[in-house]
Amino acid sequence: MPHYTGDAFDEARLQTFGVGRSKLFVDLWCVAKTYLRLFDHEPSYPYRIDALAHAGPQESLHAEGPAVALKCLLKSATFDFFHRNTTNHAHGDKDLAYHLFDRNSHDYQILEKGLLLPLGYALTEEEWKKAEVLREGIQKTCPDSTECAEAVDGFNAWLRRTLVLRRRHTHHKGVLEHFELSEERMEEEFYEVALEMATFLSLNDADLRRLLKYQHEMEWRVRGECIVKEIEGMQADVLGLEEVDRVDDLREKLLRGGGGEGSREGGLRLAVSKHRKVRPYDDGCALFYNPKVLRLCRLRGEGGWVGGEGKEEEEEGEAEGPPAVAVVRYSGEREAQQQQRQQAKQAATSRAGIGKAEREVLPLFRSRLLMTGGIVGCEEQDEEETPEEGQAEGGRVEGSDRAAANKKEEIDLWSFTAPETLRRSHQEKWDERVAVVALLQHRATGQLLLAASTHLAHSQDKPAAEAVRAAQVRQLDRALREIRRAWLVGKEGEDEEGREEHTVPTLIMMDGNDTPHLSCYGPYRTSAGAEGQKGCEGGREGGKAYTPMYRAMTQELGYVDCLGEDYGPTSATLKRRYRIDYIWAKVGEKGGGVEGRGEECVSGGKEGGWNKVVLEKIEVTPALQVRLAGADSGNIFLVSRDEEATKAVYGLPLPAIEDQSCIPSDHLHVSARLTFRVDRPDGGRKEEGNEGGRRIVKDW
């Protein structure tokens, strides 16, 4: 018999999970991660299970070894879960016991098969009827009210009592089942129920020590070098990073070039980066560019027109004027709520025969932030505040000959709430999500490119979050249009306003946190989502139901999904595989077809006058067919989907992105080569390379 933990549950584990790590065991851990809040950073949760991975190789949280420490943490988390209500839970009416104990829930079906049935805790038909009555009582109360919390407490108390009685009947038949079960006695015996569940779910010392070793091999000091080599091998001219919290380290490594196989001489230069929060915590977005191919533009004059053209690479840092970079701070949740109220108002006015109500949008504010060494300072910063570990103070570049890079410069901040409200005290007015924007110039042709990197609101398969993401992409597009007007309109020598505004391609690299199609979340979303979104946030096209964000980007705002809507998964965890990352492109108005794709391309310009820019070709790097990482003889490797059944996969379910020092990202990188054709009027001169009075500049 294979050795699990060597306790009395080994036979039941073998019958339930079979030999080795089965999919059921992994799914059960994913359910535990979600409902027991095992990785939460809330002060009210003392059971930080990922602390096991932060311990030294020979250390643990318990003198008897990591397995005992794990069991103790799981027991505390399980006991607290069955006492949690809407008021003592940091996340309110979410992931509570009455949510999990729903026989129609997929999570409950995993719990029942992987834990309750083997331990003898599955509910009977009569008990399910009682559970439904109690759940209906909860649903009749007002959310977050005292009555709701009391109703949840009633459900929890009944469930704890039911599980204790089941344990008495299973383990102590004829002994304890006739003893009176007082409140105090029930709590004492429920500790034993929680301990049994935790013990059954726990791993043995040998497994845990391998996990700890693997987690230490994934620390940034090792993983960071691997990421840099992977980036260098991509040979990217524009690089967008999201969920990045080691910007200082990446800035230095990418600038000097790692010198590995496929790496370029000179590396990539940081244009701009920004934490997603208003204070210097957690991850953010960053934009890098290849200074051999592109230069970062500078802004000059009151009109904000672009300067710095013609500068050589070595003089770029000495150019006058602030860099043409910006930060966009979203207020998508606020705008989505406002739109919901507006739709209700519209419905009321339609019934009253008044006519259409005007659409309201949040005002857009332009203010300034300080940037040092490509790292943008935060909107709110206490005097005594110190930077995060791994980040140089104030974003400064360390080392010699760095005076120019360490110069403080003012850049644009575009926000959908007044700058003075970008404080934690007004957090309801803004989102903890940003976009960073840079205006770049192609050295060989002089053509401009507006690039952005952004990270949208979290939580897949939740209609409220989907509405927020749709609002955020609309806000981003609106901000980019204002940035174009501020930076590109009114350039000296331009007779026609908007000439440059409409001939500059836009490139957006995005962690969209959403799939293109609602069908990815199951057939129940495909039908309900399409019906509920006709004519507004989503809907069907060609038999497909698109998510609100994807529909807004493609059909409303006119962007091209460079990867294609059927691109493979770009985010993989133990629980799910989704495509949620994007490369978007747009140049002016919609035009003809893109070579090899059949998508609509985009072009800008006006016949006989302006430049004409066409997105001529898109070459996409295929999606990586990997899920998780494993280890063999001390070497980390990626496990393909075909190898999952034969190669062991190490690592507990990933926590939320908080401290990435030894927690790898769940994202797989995406890349594409975009070929633009620039047609320029030359007054009809006939020269080599001239076609029909236009000079053709290809392969940019």
N, C-alpha and C positions, 0 to 999 in steps of 0.2 A: 504494500500500500504506500503511495507517495506520502511524504512527510509534509504536513501543513504546519501546524504549531505544536503537535504532540499532546494536545489536550483531548477532552472527551468529545469534542465536536468534529474531530477529523473524519470520522466515517460519514457524518451528515454532510460535511463539506465535499467529500469525494463524490457522494451520490448527487449532490446539487450542482457542483461546478466541474466535475470530472478531473482529469489530470492536467495540471498546469493552470495557466491563467485563461479562463474561458471568457467569451464575450459577455456572458451573464455576470461574471464577477466584475468585469470592467464597468458594465452598465450600472451595477449595484453601487459601485464606488461613486459614479457620476451622480446618482440620485442622492447619496449621502452628502456629497460635496455641496449640492444645491440647497438641500433642506436643513442640514445641520450647520450651515454657514461655517464650514471648517477653515476657510482661509480669510474670513472677514477681519478687517482691521478695526471694527467698532470696539470701543473700550468695554462695552458690556459683554463682549464675547472673550472669555479667558482661554478658550481652546483653540489656539493658533496651531493647527496641525503642521503647517509648513515650517514651524520652528525646528522640527526634526531635521529638515534639510539644511538649516542654517547652523546646526551644531557641528563641532569639529569631527573629523573622521573617527576619532576614538571616544567622542563624547556623546552623551544623550541627556534627555531631560529626566531620566530616572536611573537610580543606581543599579537597577536590575536589568538594564538594557533598553534599547529603543522599542522593542515589542511591547513591553509593559507600559512604557510611556505613551505609546500610541493607544493602547487599550484604555488607559486612564482618561486621555483626552476625548476619545470617542464616547466613553461612558458619560462624561460630563455634558458633552454636546447633545447626546441622545436624551438624557434626562431633562435638560433645559428645553429641548425642542417640544416635548409634550406638555410644557408649562407656558409656552409662548402665546401671547395674544396680540391684538392690534396696537396696544399702548406700550407694552414692554419690549416690543420688537422694533429695532432700528429701521426696518424696511416696511413697517405698517402691515397692511392686509395683503401679505405676499408670502408664499412658501410656508404656510402654517400647516398644522396637523390636519385640519379639516380640508385643506387643498389636496394634501397627499393621499389621505384616506378616502378616495373617490374611486369606486370600482371601475369607472370608465376611463380613469387616468392611465396613460401609458407608464408613467412613473410608478404608480401603485402596482401595476401588473408586474413590473420588474421587482419591486419590493416584496410582493407576495411570493413570487417564484423563488427569489434568491435568499429570502430571510425569514419571512413569516411562516411559510409552510414547513421548512426544515426544522424550525424551532417550535412549531405547534401553536402559532399565534394568529393564524388566519381566521377572519371573522365568519360567523355563521350567517345564514340567510336572515334569521330573526334579528341578529345584531346589525346587519346592513339596513334593514328597515328602520331601526332606531336611529342609525347614523344619518339616514336621509331626512328624518323628521328634524333632528337637531340642526342639520345643515340648512334646511329651509328656514328654520328660525333665525339663523345668522343672516341669511340673505334678505330677510325682511327688515333688518335693522339698518340704520344709517351708518355708512362706513366711517370708521375712525371715531364713532361715538362711544360713550360709556356703555350703552346698551349692547353695542356690537362686541366690545371687549368682554363683557359679562357672558354673552352668548357663546363666544369662542371658549372662554374658561369652562363653561358648562360642557361643551363638546369634549374638551381636553380631559376633564375630570371623569366623564363617562368612559372615554377611551382608555385612560390609565386603569380604571377599575376593571374594565373588561379584560385587559391584558393580564392584570394581576390574577383575576379569577381563572383565566385560561392557564396560567402558569401553575396555580395551585392544583387544578384538575390534572394537568399533565405530569407534574413532578412530585406532587405531594397528595396524591389521591387517597382519600380516607384519613388524612392527617390534618391538613390545614384548611381544607375546603369548607369545613363546618365552623371554623373559628370566625367570630365577628370581625368584620373588616371596617374598623374605624378609619377616620381620615389620617391619623398619625400612622396607624399600622399599614394603610395602603401606600403611603409615601415610602415607608421603609422597604416594603416588598417590591415597589416599583423600581427602586435602586437595583434590585436583583434582575429585574426584567431588562433594564438599560445595560447592565453589565453583561448579560447573556448576548444581547444584540451586538454590543461592542466587541466582545470576545470572538463571536462568529465571523465578524467582518475583518478582524485584525490579521496582520501578516506576522510571520515568524521572524526571529532575530536575523537569520541568514538573509532572508529576502530584504529586510529593511536595511541591513548594512550594505547590500548591493545598491539599493536605491540611494542611500546617502552618498555612496562613492560616486554614483552616476551624477547626482545633483551637483557635487563639487566639481566634476568634470565639465559641467555646464556653466560654471561661473564665468563672469564677463572676461576675466583675464585670459581664459582659453577661448571662449565662444566669440569674443570680440574680434580676435585675430582671424578666425574662420570667416566671420561676416565680411571683414574688410577684403580678404582675398576673393570671396565670392563676388563682391561689388566690383572689384578691379577687373575680374575676368569678364564682366558684362560689357566693358568698354563703353559705358554710358556717357553721353555728353550732357544730359540733364538727369539728375537723380532726385527723386522725392522720397523722403522717409517719414513714416508715421510711427507713433508709439515709441519714439526715440527719447531716451533719457541719459545717454552718454555722449552728448554732443561734443564736449571738449575733446574727449578721447578720439572720437570719429573724425573730428575736424583735423586733428594733427596727423592721424594715420592716413587718411585719404589724401591730404595735401601733399605729403612727402612721397606717397606711393609705397606699397609694400614690397615691391621688387619681386613678387612671386610670379609664377607662370601666368602669362597673359596680362600682367599688370602694365600700365602705361607709365611713361616717364613724366614726372611732374604732378600726377594725381589730379584730384578734384578739389575745387575750392568751395568753401561754404559761402553761400549768398545770404541766407537768413534762416534763423530758427527761433522758435517761440514755444514756451510751455503752454499747455492747454488751459491751465488755471491762471487766475489773476495774481497768484503768488508763485515763487519759483519751486514748485513741487510737481512730482509725477512727470509723465511723459509729454511729448509735444510733437511738432512737425518741423521738418527741415528741408531746405532746398540746396543742392550742390550743383556745380556746373564745371565743365572742362574748359579751363582758361586758354587752352591751345586752339579751341574751336569757337568759343563764345566769350564775350566780355560782358561784365555787369555794367549796365548803363548808369549814368549819373544825371541828376536833375539840376537844372539851372534856371535862373530868372523867376520873376513873380508868376509868370504863366505856367511854370512847371514843365517847360518843354525839355526834351531829352538832349543831353550834351554828352561829350566824351567820345564821339565817333572819331575814328582815326587814331586813337591812342594805341600804342603798342602794349603788349601784355605786361612788360615789366613796369610800365608807367600807370597801370590801371589803378593801383592803390593810391597814387598821388593825384588823381584827377580831382578837379574842383567840384564842389557841390555834394549833397548827400546822395547815397546810393539809391537807386530806383527799386526799393523794396518796400513792402507793406505787410501789415497784419490785419486780418479780418476777424473780428469777434462776433460770433453768432448770437442771435436771440431767437432761435428756431422754436423752442418750446413755447415761448410767449406768443410768437406769431401764429403758431398752430392753434393755440387756445383761442386767440383772437379770431382766427378764421372760423373755428367751430362756433363761436358765439355769433359771428356774422352770418353763417349759414342758417342758424336757428332764426335769426332776425329776418333773413331773406325769405325763409319759409313762412314766417308770420306775415310779412308784407305781401307776399303772393296770395295768401289766403284772404287778405283784406282787400286785394285788388289794387294796391298802391303802386305796384311796379317794382323794378329792380332796385335794390339798395346798392350804393356805391361800395366798391371793394376798398377796404382800408389796409394800409401797409404801415409798418413801423418806420419812423424817420431814420435816416442814415447820417451819422455824425463822423466828421473827420477831425482827428486830434493828432498828437505827437507822442512818440515813445523814444527812449534812448536805446541805442544798440552799440555793443562793444564786441569787436571780433566776430561779427556775424550773429551773435546771440542777443536777442531783444530782451530788454528788461521787462519787469512785470508791472501791471497796472497798479497793484497794491503791494507795498513792501514795508514791513516794520523796520525801524532803525536798528533794532537788535538782531534782526533776522540774519541767519547765516546760510550760505548756499548748501545744496545737497551734496552728499558724498560723491566724489568723482567729477564735480563741476568746479572749475576755477572761479574765484570770486569775481562777480560782475561780468562773467564771460570773457575774461582777459586771456590773451594768448601768452603762454609762458615761453621763456627762452630769450635769446638775444635777437637784435635787429627786428623787433616786433612793434616798434613805436607806432607805425602807421596802422597796423592791425588793431592796436589797443586804443585807438582814438575813439572817443565817444561821438556818435553821430545821431541826429534826430531822423526818425523815419515816420511814415504815415501809419496811423491806427484808424481803421474804419470799423465803427460799431453801430449796432442798432438800438443802442441806449446811450444816454448822455454819458460822457467820459467820467464825470464825477460819481456816477452810480456803479462803476465797475469796482465794487468793493463787496466783501463777503456779506456785509449788512444788507445789500440789495441783490442777493443772488438770484432772486426770482425774475430779475430783469435780463439776465444774460445766461448763456450756456457755457459749460466748461469745455468748449470746442472752438478751435481756431483754424484759419487757413493762413499760410504764408505765401507771399507773392513776390516775384522778381521780374524785372524787365531786362531781357538779355538781347545781345546783338551778335548775329553771325558774322565772324570776322571776314570770311571770304566774299560775302555778298552784301554785307551791311544790313541785311534783313533783320527786323526786330521780332522777338518772340516773348509773349507774356506767359510765364509759367507759374503754377500754383501747386502747393501740396496741402492736403487737408484730411481731416479725420472727423467723420460724422458721429452722431449720437449712437449709443450702444443699444443692445437688446434686439435680437432678431425675433420675428414671428410675433410682434406685438403691434397692433394697429396704431396705438398712441405714439409709439416711437417711430413708426413708419411715417406718420404725419409730420413729426418733428424733422426727420431727415429730408423730406420733401421741401419743407420750409427753409431748411439750411441751404440746400443747393440753389433755391431761388434767391436767397440772400447773397450767396456767393456770386452768382451771375450778376446780380444788381450791383454789388460792390465792384466787380471787375469792370463793368461798364463805366462806373464813376471814376475808377482809377484810370481808365483809358482817356476819359475826357480831361482829367486833371493833368495827366502826364503827356498826352500826345496831341491834344487839340491846341491850336494857337502857336505852333512852332514857327519860328521866324522863316519867312520866305514862302509859307504855305498860303495859297489864295483861297482854297476851298476847305472850310471847316470840316473836320472829320475824315480828311484824306488818310492820315496815318491810323486813325481810330479803327477803320474798317479794313485795313490791309495788314494787320498784325495778328498772326495766328495765336490762339489761346491753347495752352496745354495744361491739363489738370491731372495730377496724380492723386488718387483718392483711396483711403480706407473707408469705403462706404458703409460698412457694417450692415449691408443689406444685399440680397440677391437680386438678379434681374426679374425673376419670375416668382409669383406667389406659390406656384406649384411645388417649389422646393420645400415648403413647409407642410405639405400634405394636401390631399384632394379637398379637404374641408375649407381650405383657404382659397383654392382656385375658383370655386363656384361662388362662395360668399363674398370674397374680395372683389371679384369682377362685377358682381351685381351691385355691391355697395359703393363702387367707385366709378360707375359710369358717369361720364361728363364732368368729373371733378378730379379727384386725386389719382385715379388709376383707370382700370378698365381693360377690355380685351382689344387685341388687334391680331388678326390672323389666327384666332382661336387661342391666344395666349393671354393670361392675366398678368400684367406687369406690376411690380411694386411701385408705390407712389414716387419714390426717389428716381427710379429708372425711367418711368414714364415722363416725369418732369424734365429730366436731363435730355432725353432723346426727342420726345414729341413736342414738348413745350418750349424748351430752351435751344434746341437744335444742335446738340453736341453729338459727335460720333463716338461710339464705344469702340475704341481701337482694338480691343481684345475680342470683340464679338460676344453677343449675348449668350452663346452656348459654350463659352470658355470653361475649362475645368475648375475644380475647387481650388481656392487660394487660401483657405483657412481650415486647419484640421486640428481637432482635439480628440480626446477619448470618446466624446459623445456625438460629435457631428462633423460633417464636411460640407462647407459652403463656398461658393464663389462670391466674395464680398469686396474684392479690390479691383480698381479700375484705372485705365488711362483714357482720358477724354480729350478730344481735339475739336476745335472750331475755328474757322476763318470766315468771317463775314456771313454771307447768306448761303443757303443750301444750293448745291450745284449738281454736277454729273456724277458718274460712278467711280468708285475707287478700284484700282486694278486688283484683281484677284479676290475681291471681297463681295462685290455686288452691293456694298453699302453706299449711301449717298455721301459724296464728298462735299467739301465746303470751299468756297472761293470768295475772294474779296476784290474790289476794284471797280473801275468804271471804264468802259470802252473808250480808247483814244486819249485817256488822261492818266488815271491812277495805275499803280502797279497792280498786277493780278497775281494772287497767290493761290495755288491749288494744292490740296492734299492729294498727291498723285498716287501714292502707294503705301501700304501698311504691311510690314512683315512682322508677324507675331511669334515670339518664342513660345513653344508649347508649354502647357501647364505641367508643373512637376507632379509626378504620380507618386508622392510620398505621403505618409501619414504622421509617423512619429520617429523619434530617434532611439537607437539601441546602442549597446556597447559590447565589444568583443576584444578580449585581451587588452583592455585599457584604451581602445580606440573607439571613438564615437562614429556612428554611421547612420544614414537615413534608411528607414525601412520602407520599401515599396509596398503597395497594397497586396501584391502577389506573394510577398515574403512574410506577411503578418502571421500566417499560420505556422511558420517554421522557425521564425526568429523571435526570441524573447524581447519584449518591449518594456523598458524600465521607466519609472517615474509615476508619482501619484498624479491624479487629475490636476490640471493647471489651475492655480488661483487666478483671481482677477488681477489685471495689470496694476501692480502697486510698486513692488520692488523687484526689478528685473535683474538684480545682481547675479542670481543663480536660477532664474526662471526664464526659459526660452520663450520666444514669441510663438503664437499659434499660426502665424502667417507664412506663406510661401511667396517669394518675390515674383513679380511679373515684369516683363520688359517687351518692348516693341521698337522696331526701326521705322520711323516715319520719313517718307521722302516728299518734300515740298517742291513744287515747280514755281519759280518766280518769273513772271513775264513783265518786262519793263518797257515802257514807250521810249523810243530813242529819236523821235522826230522823223522817222522814215528813212534813216540812213541805211545803206546797204553794206553790211559788214559780214565777216565770217561768223556764223552762229546766229545770224539774224534771220528770223522767219516772219514774213509778213509785216515788217516794220517793228517787230518786237524782239528784244534780246532775250533769249531763253536761258535761264540759269537753272540747271537741274541738279538733282542729287544733293539737296541740302537737308 
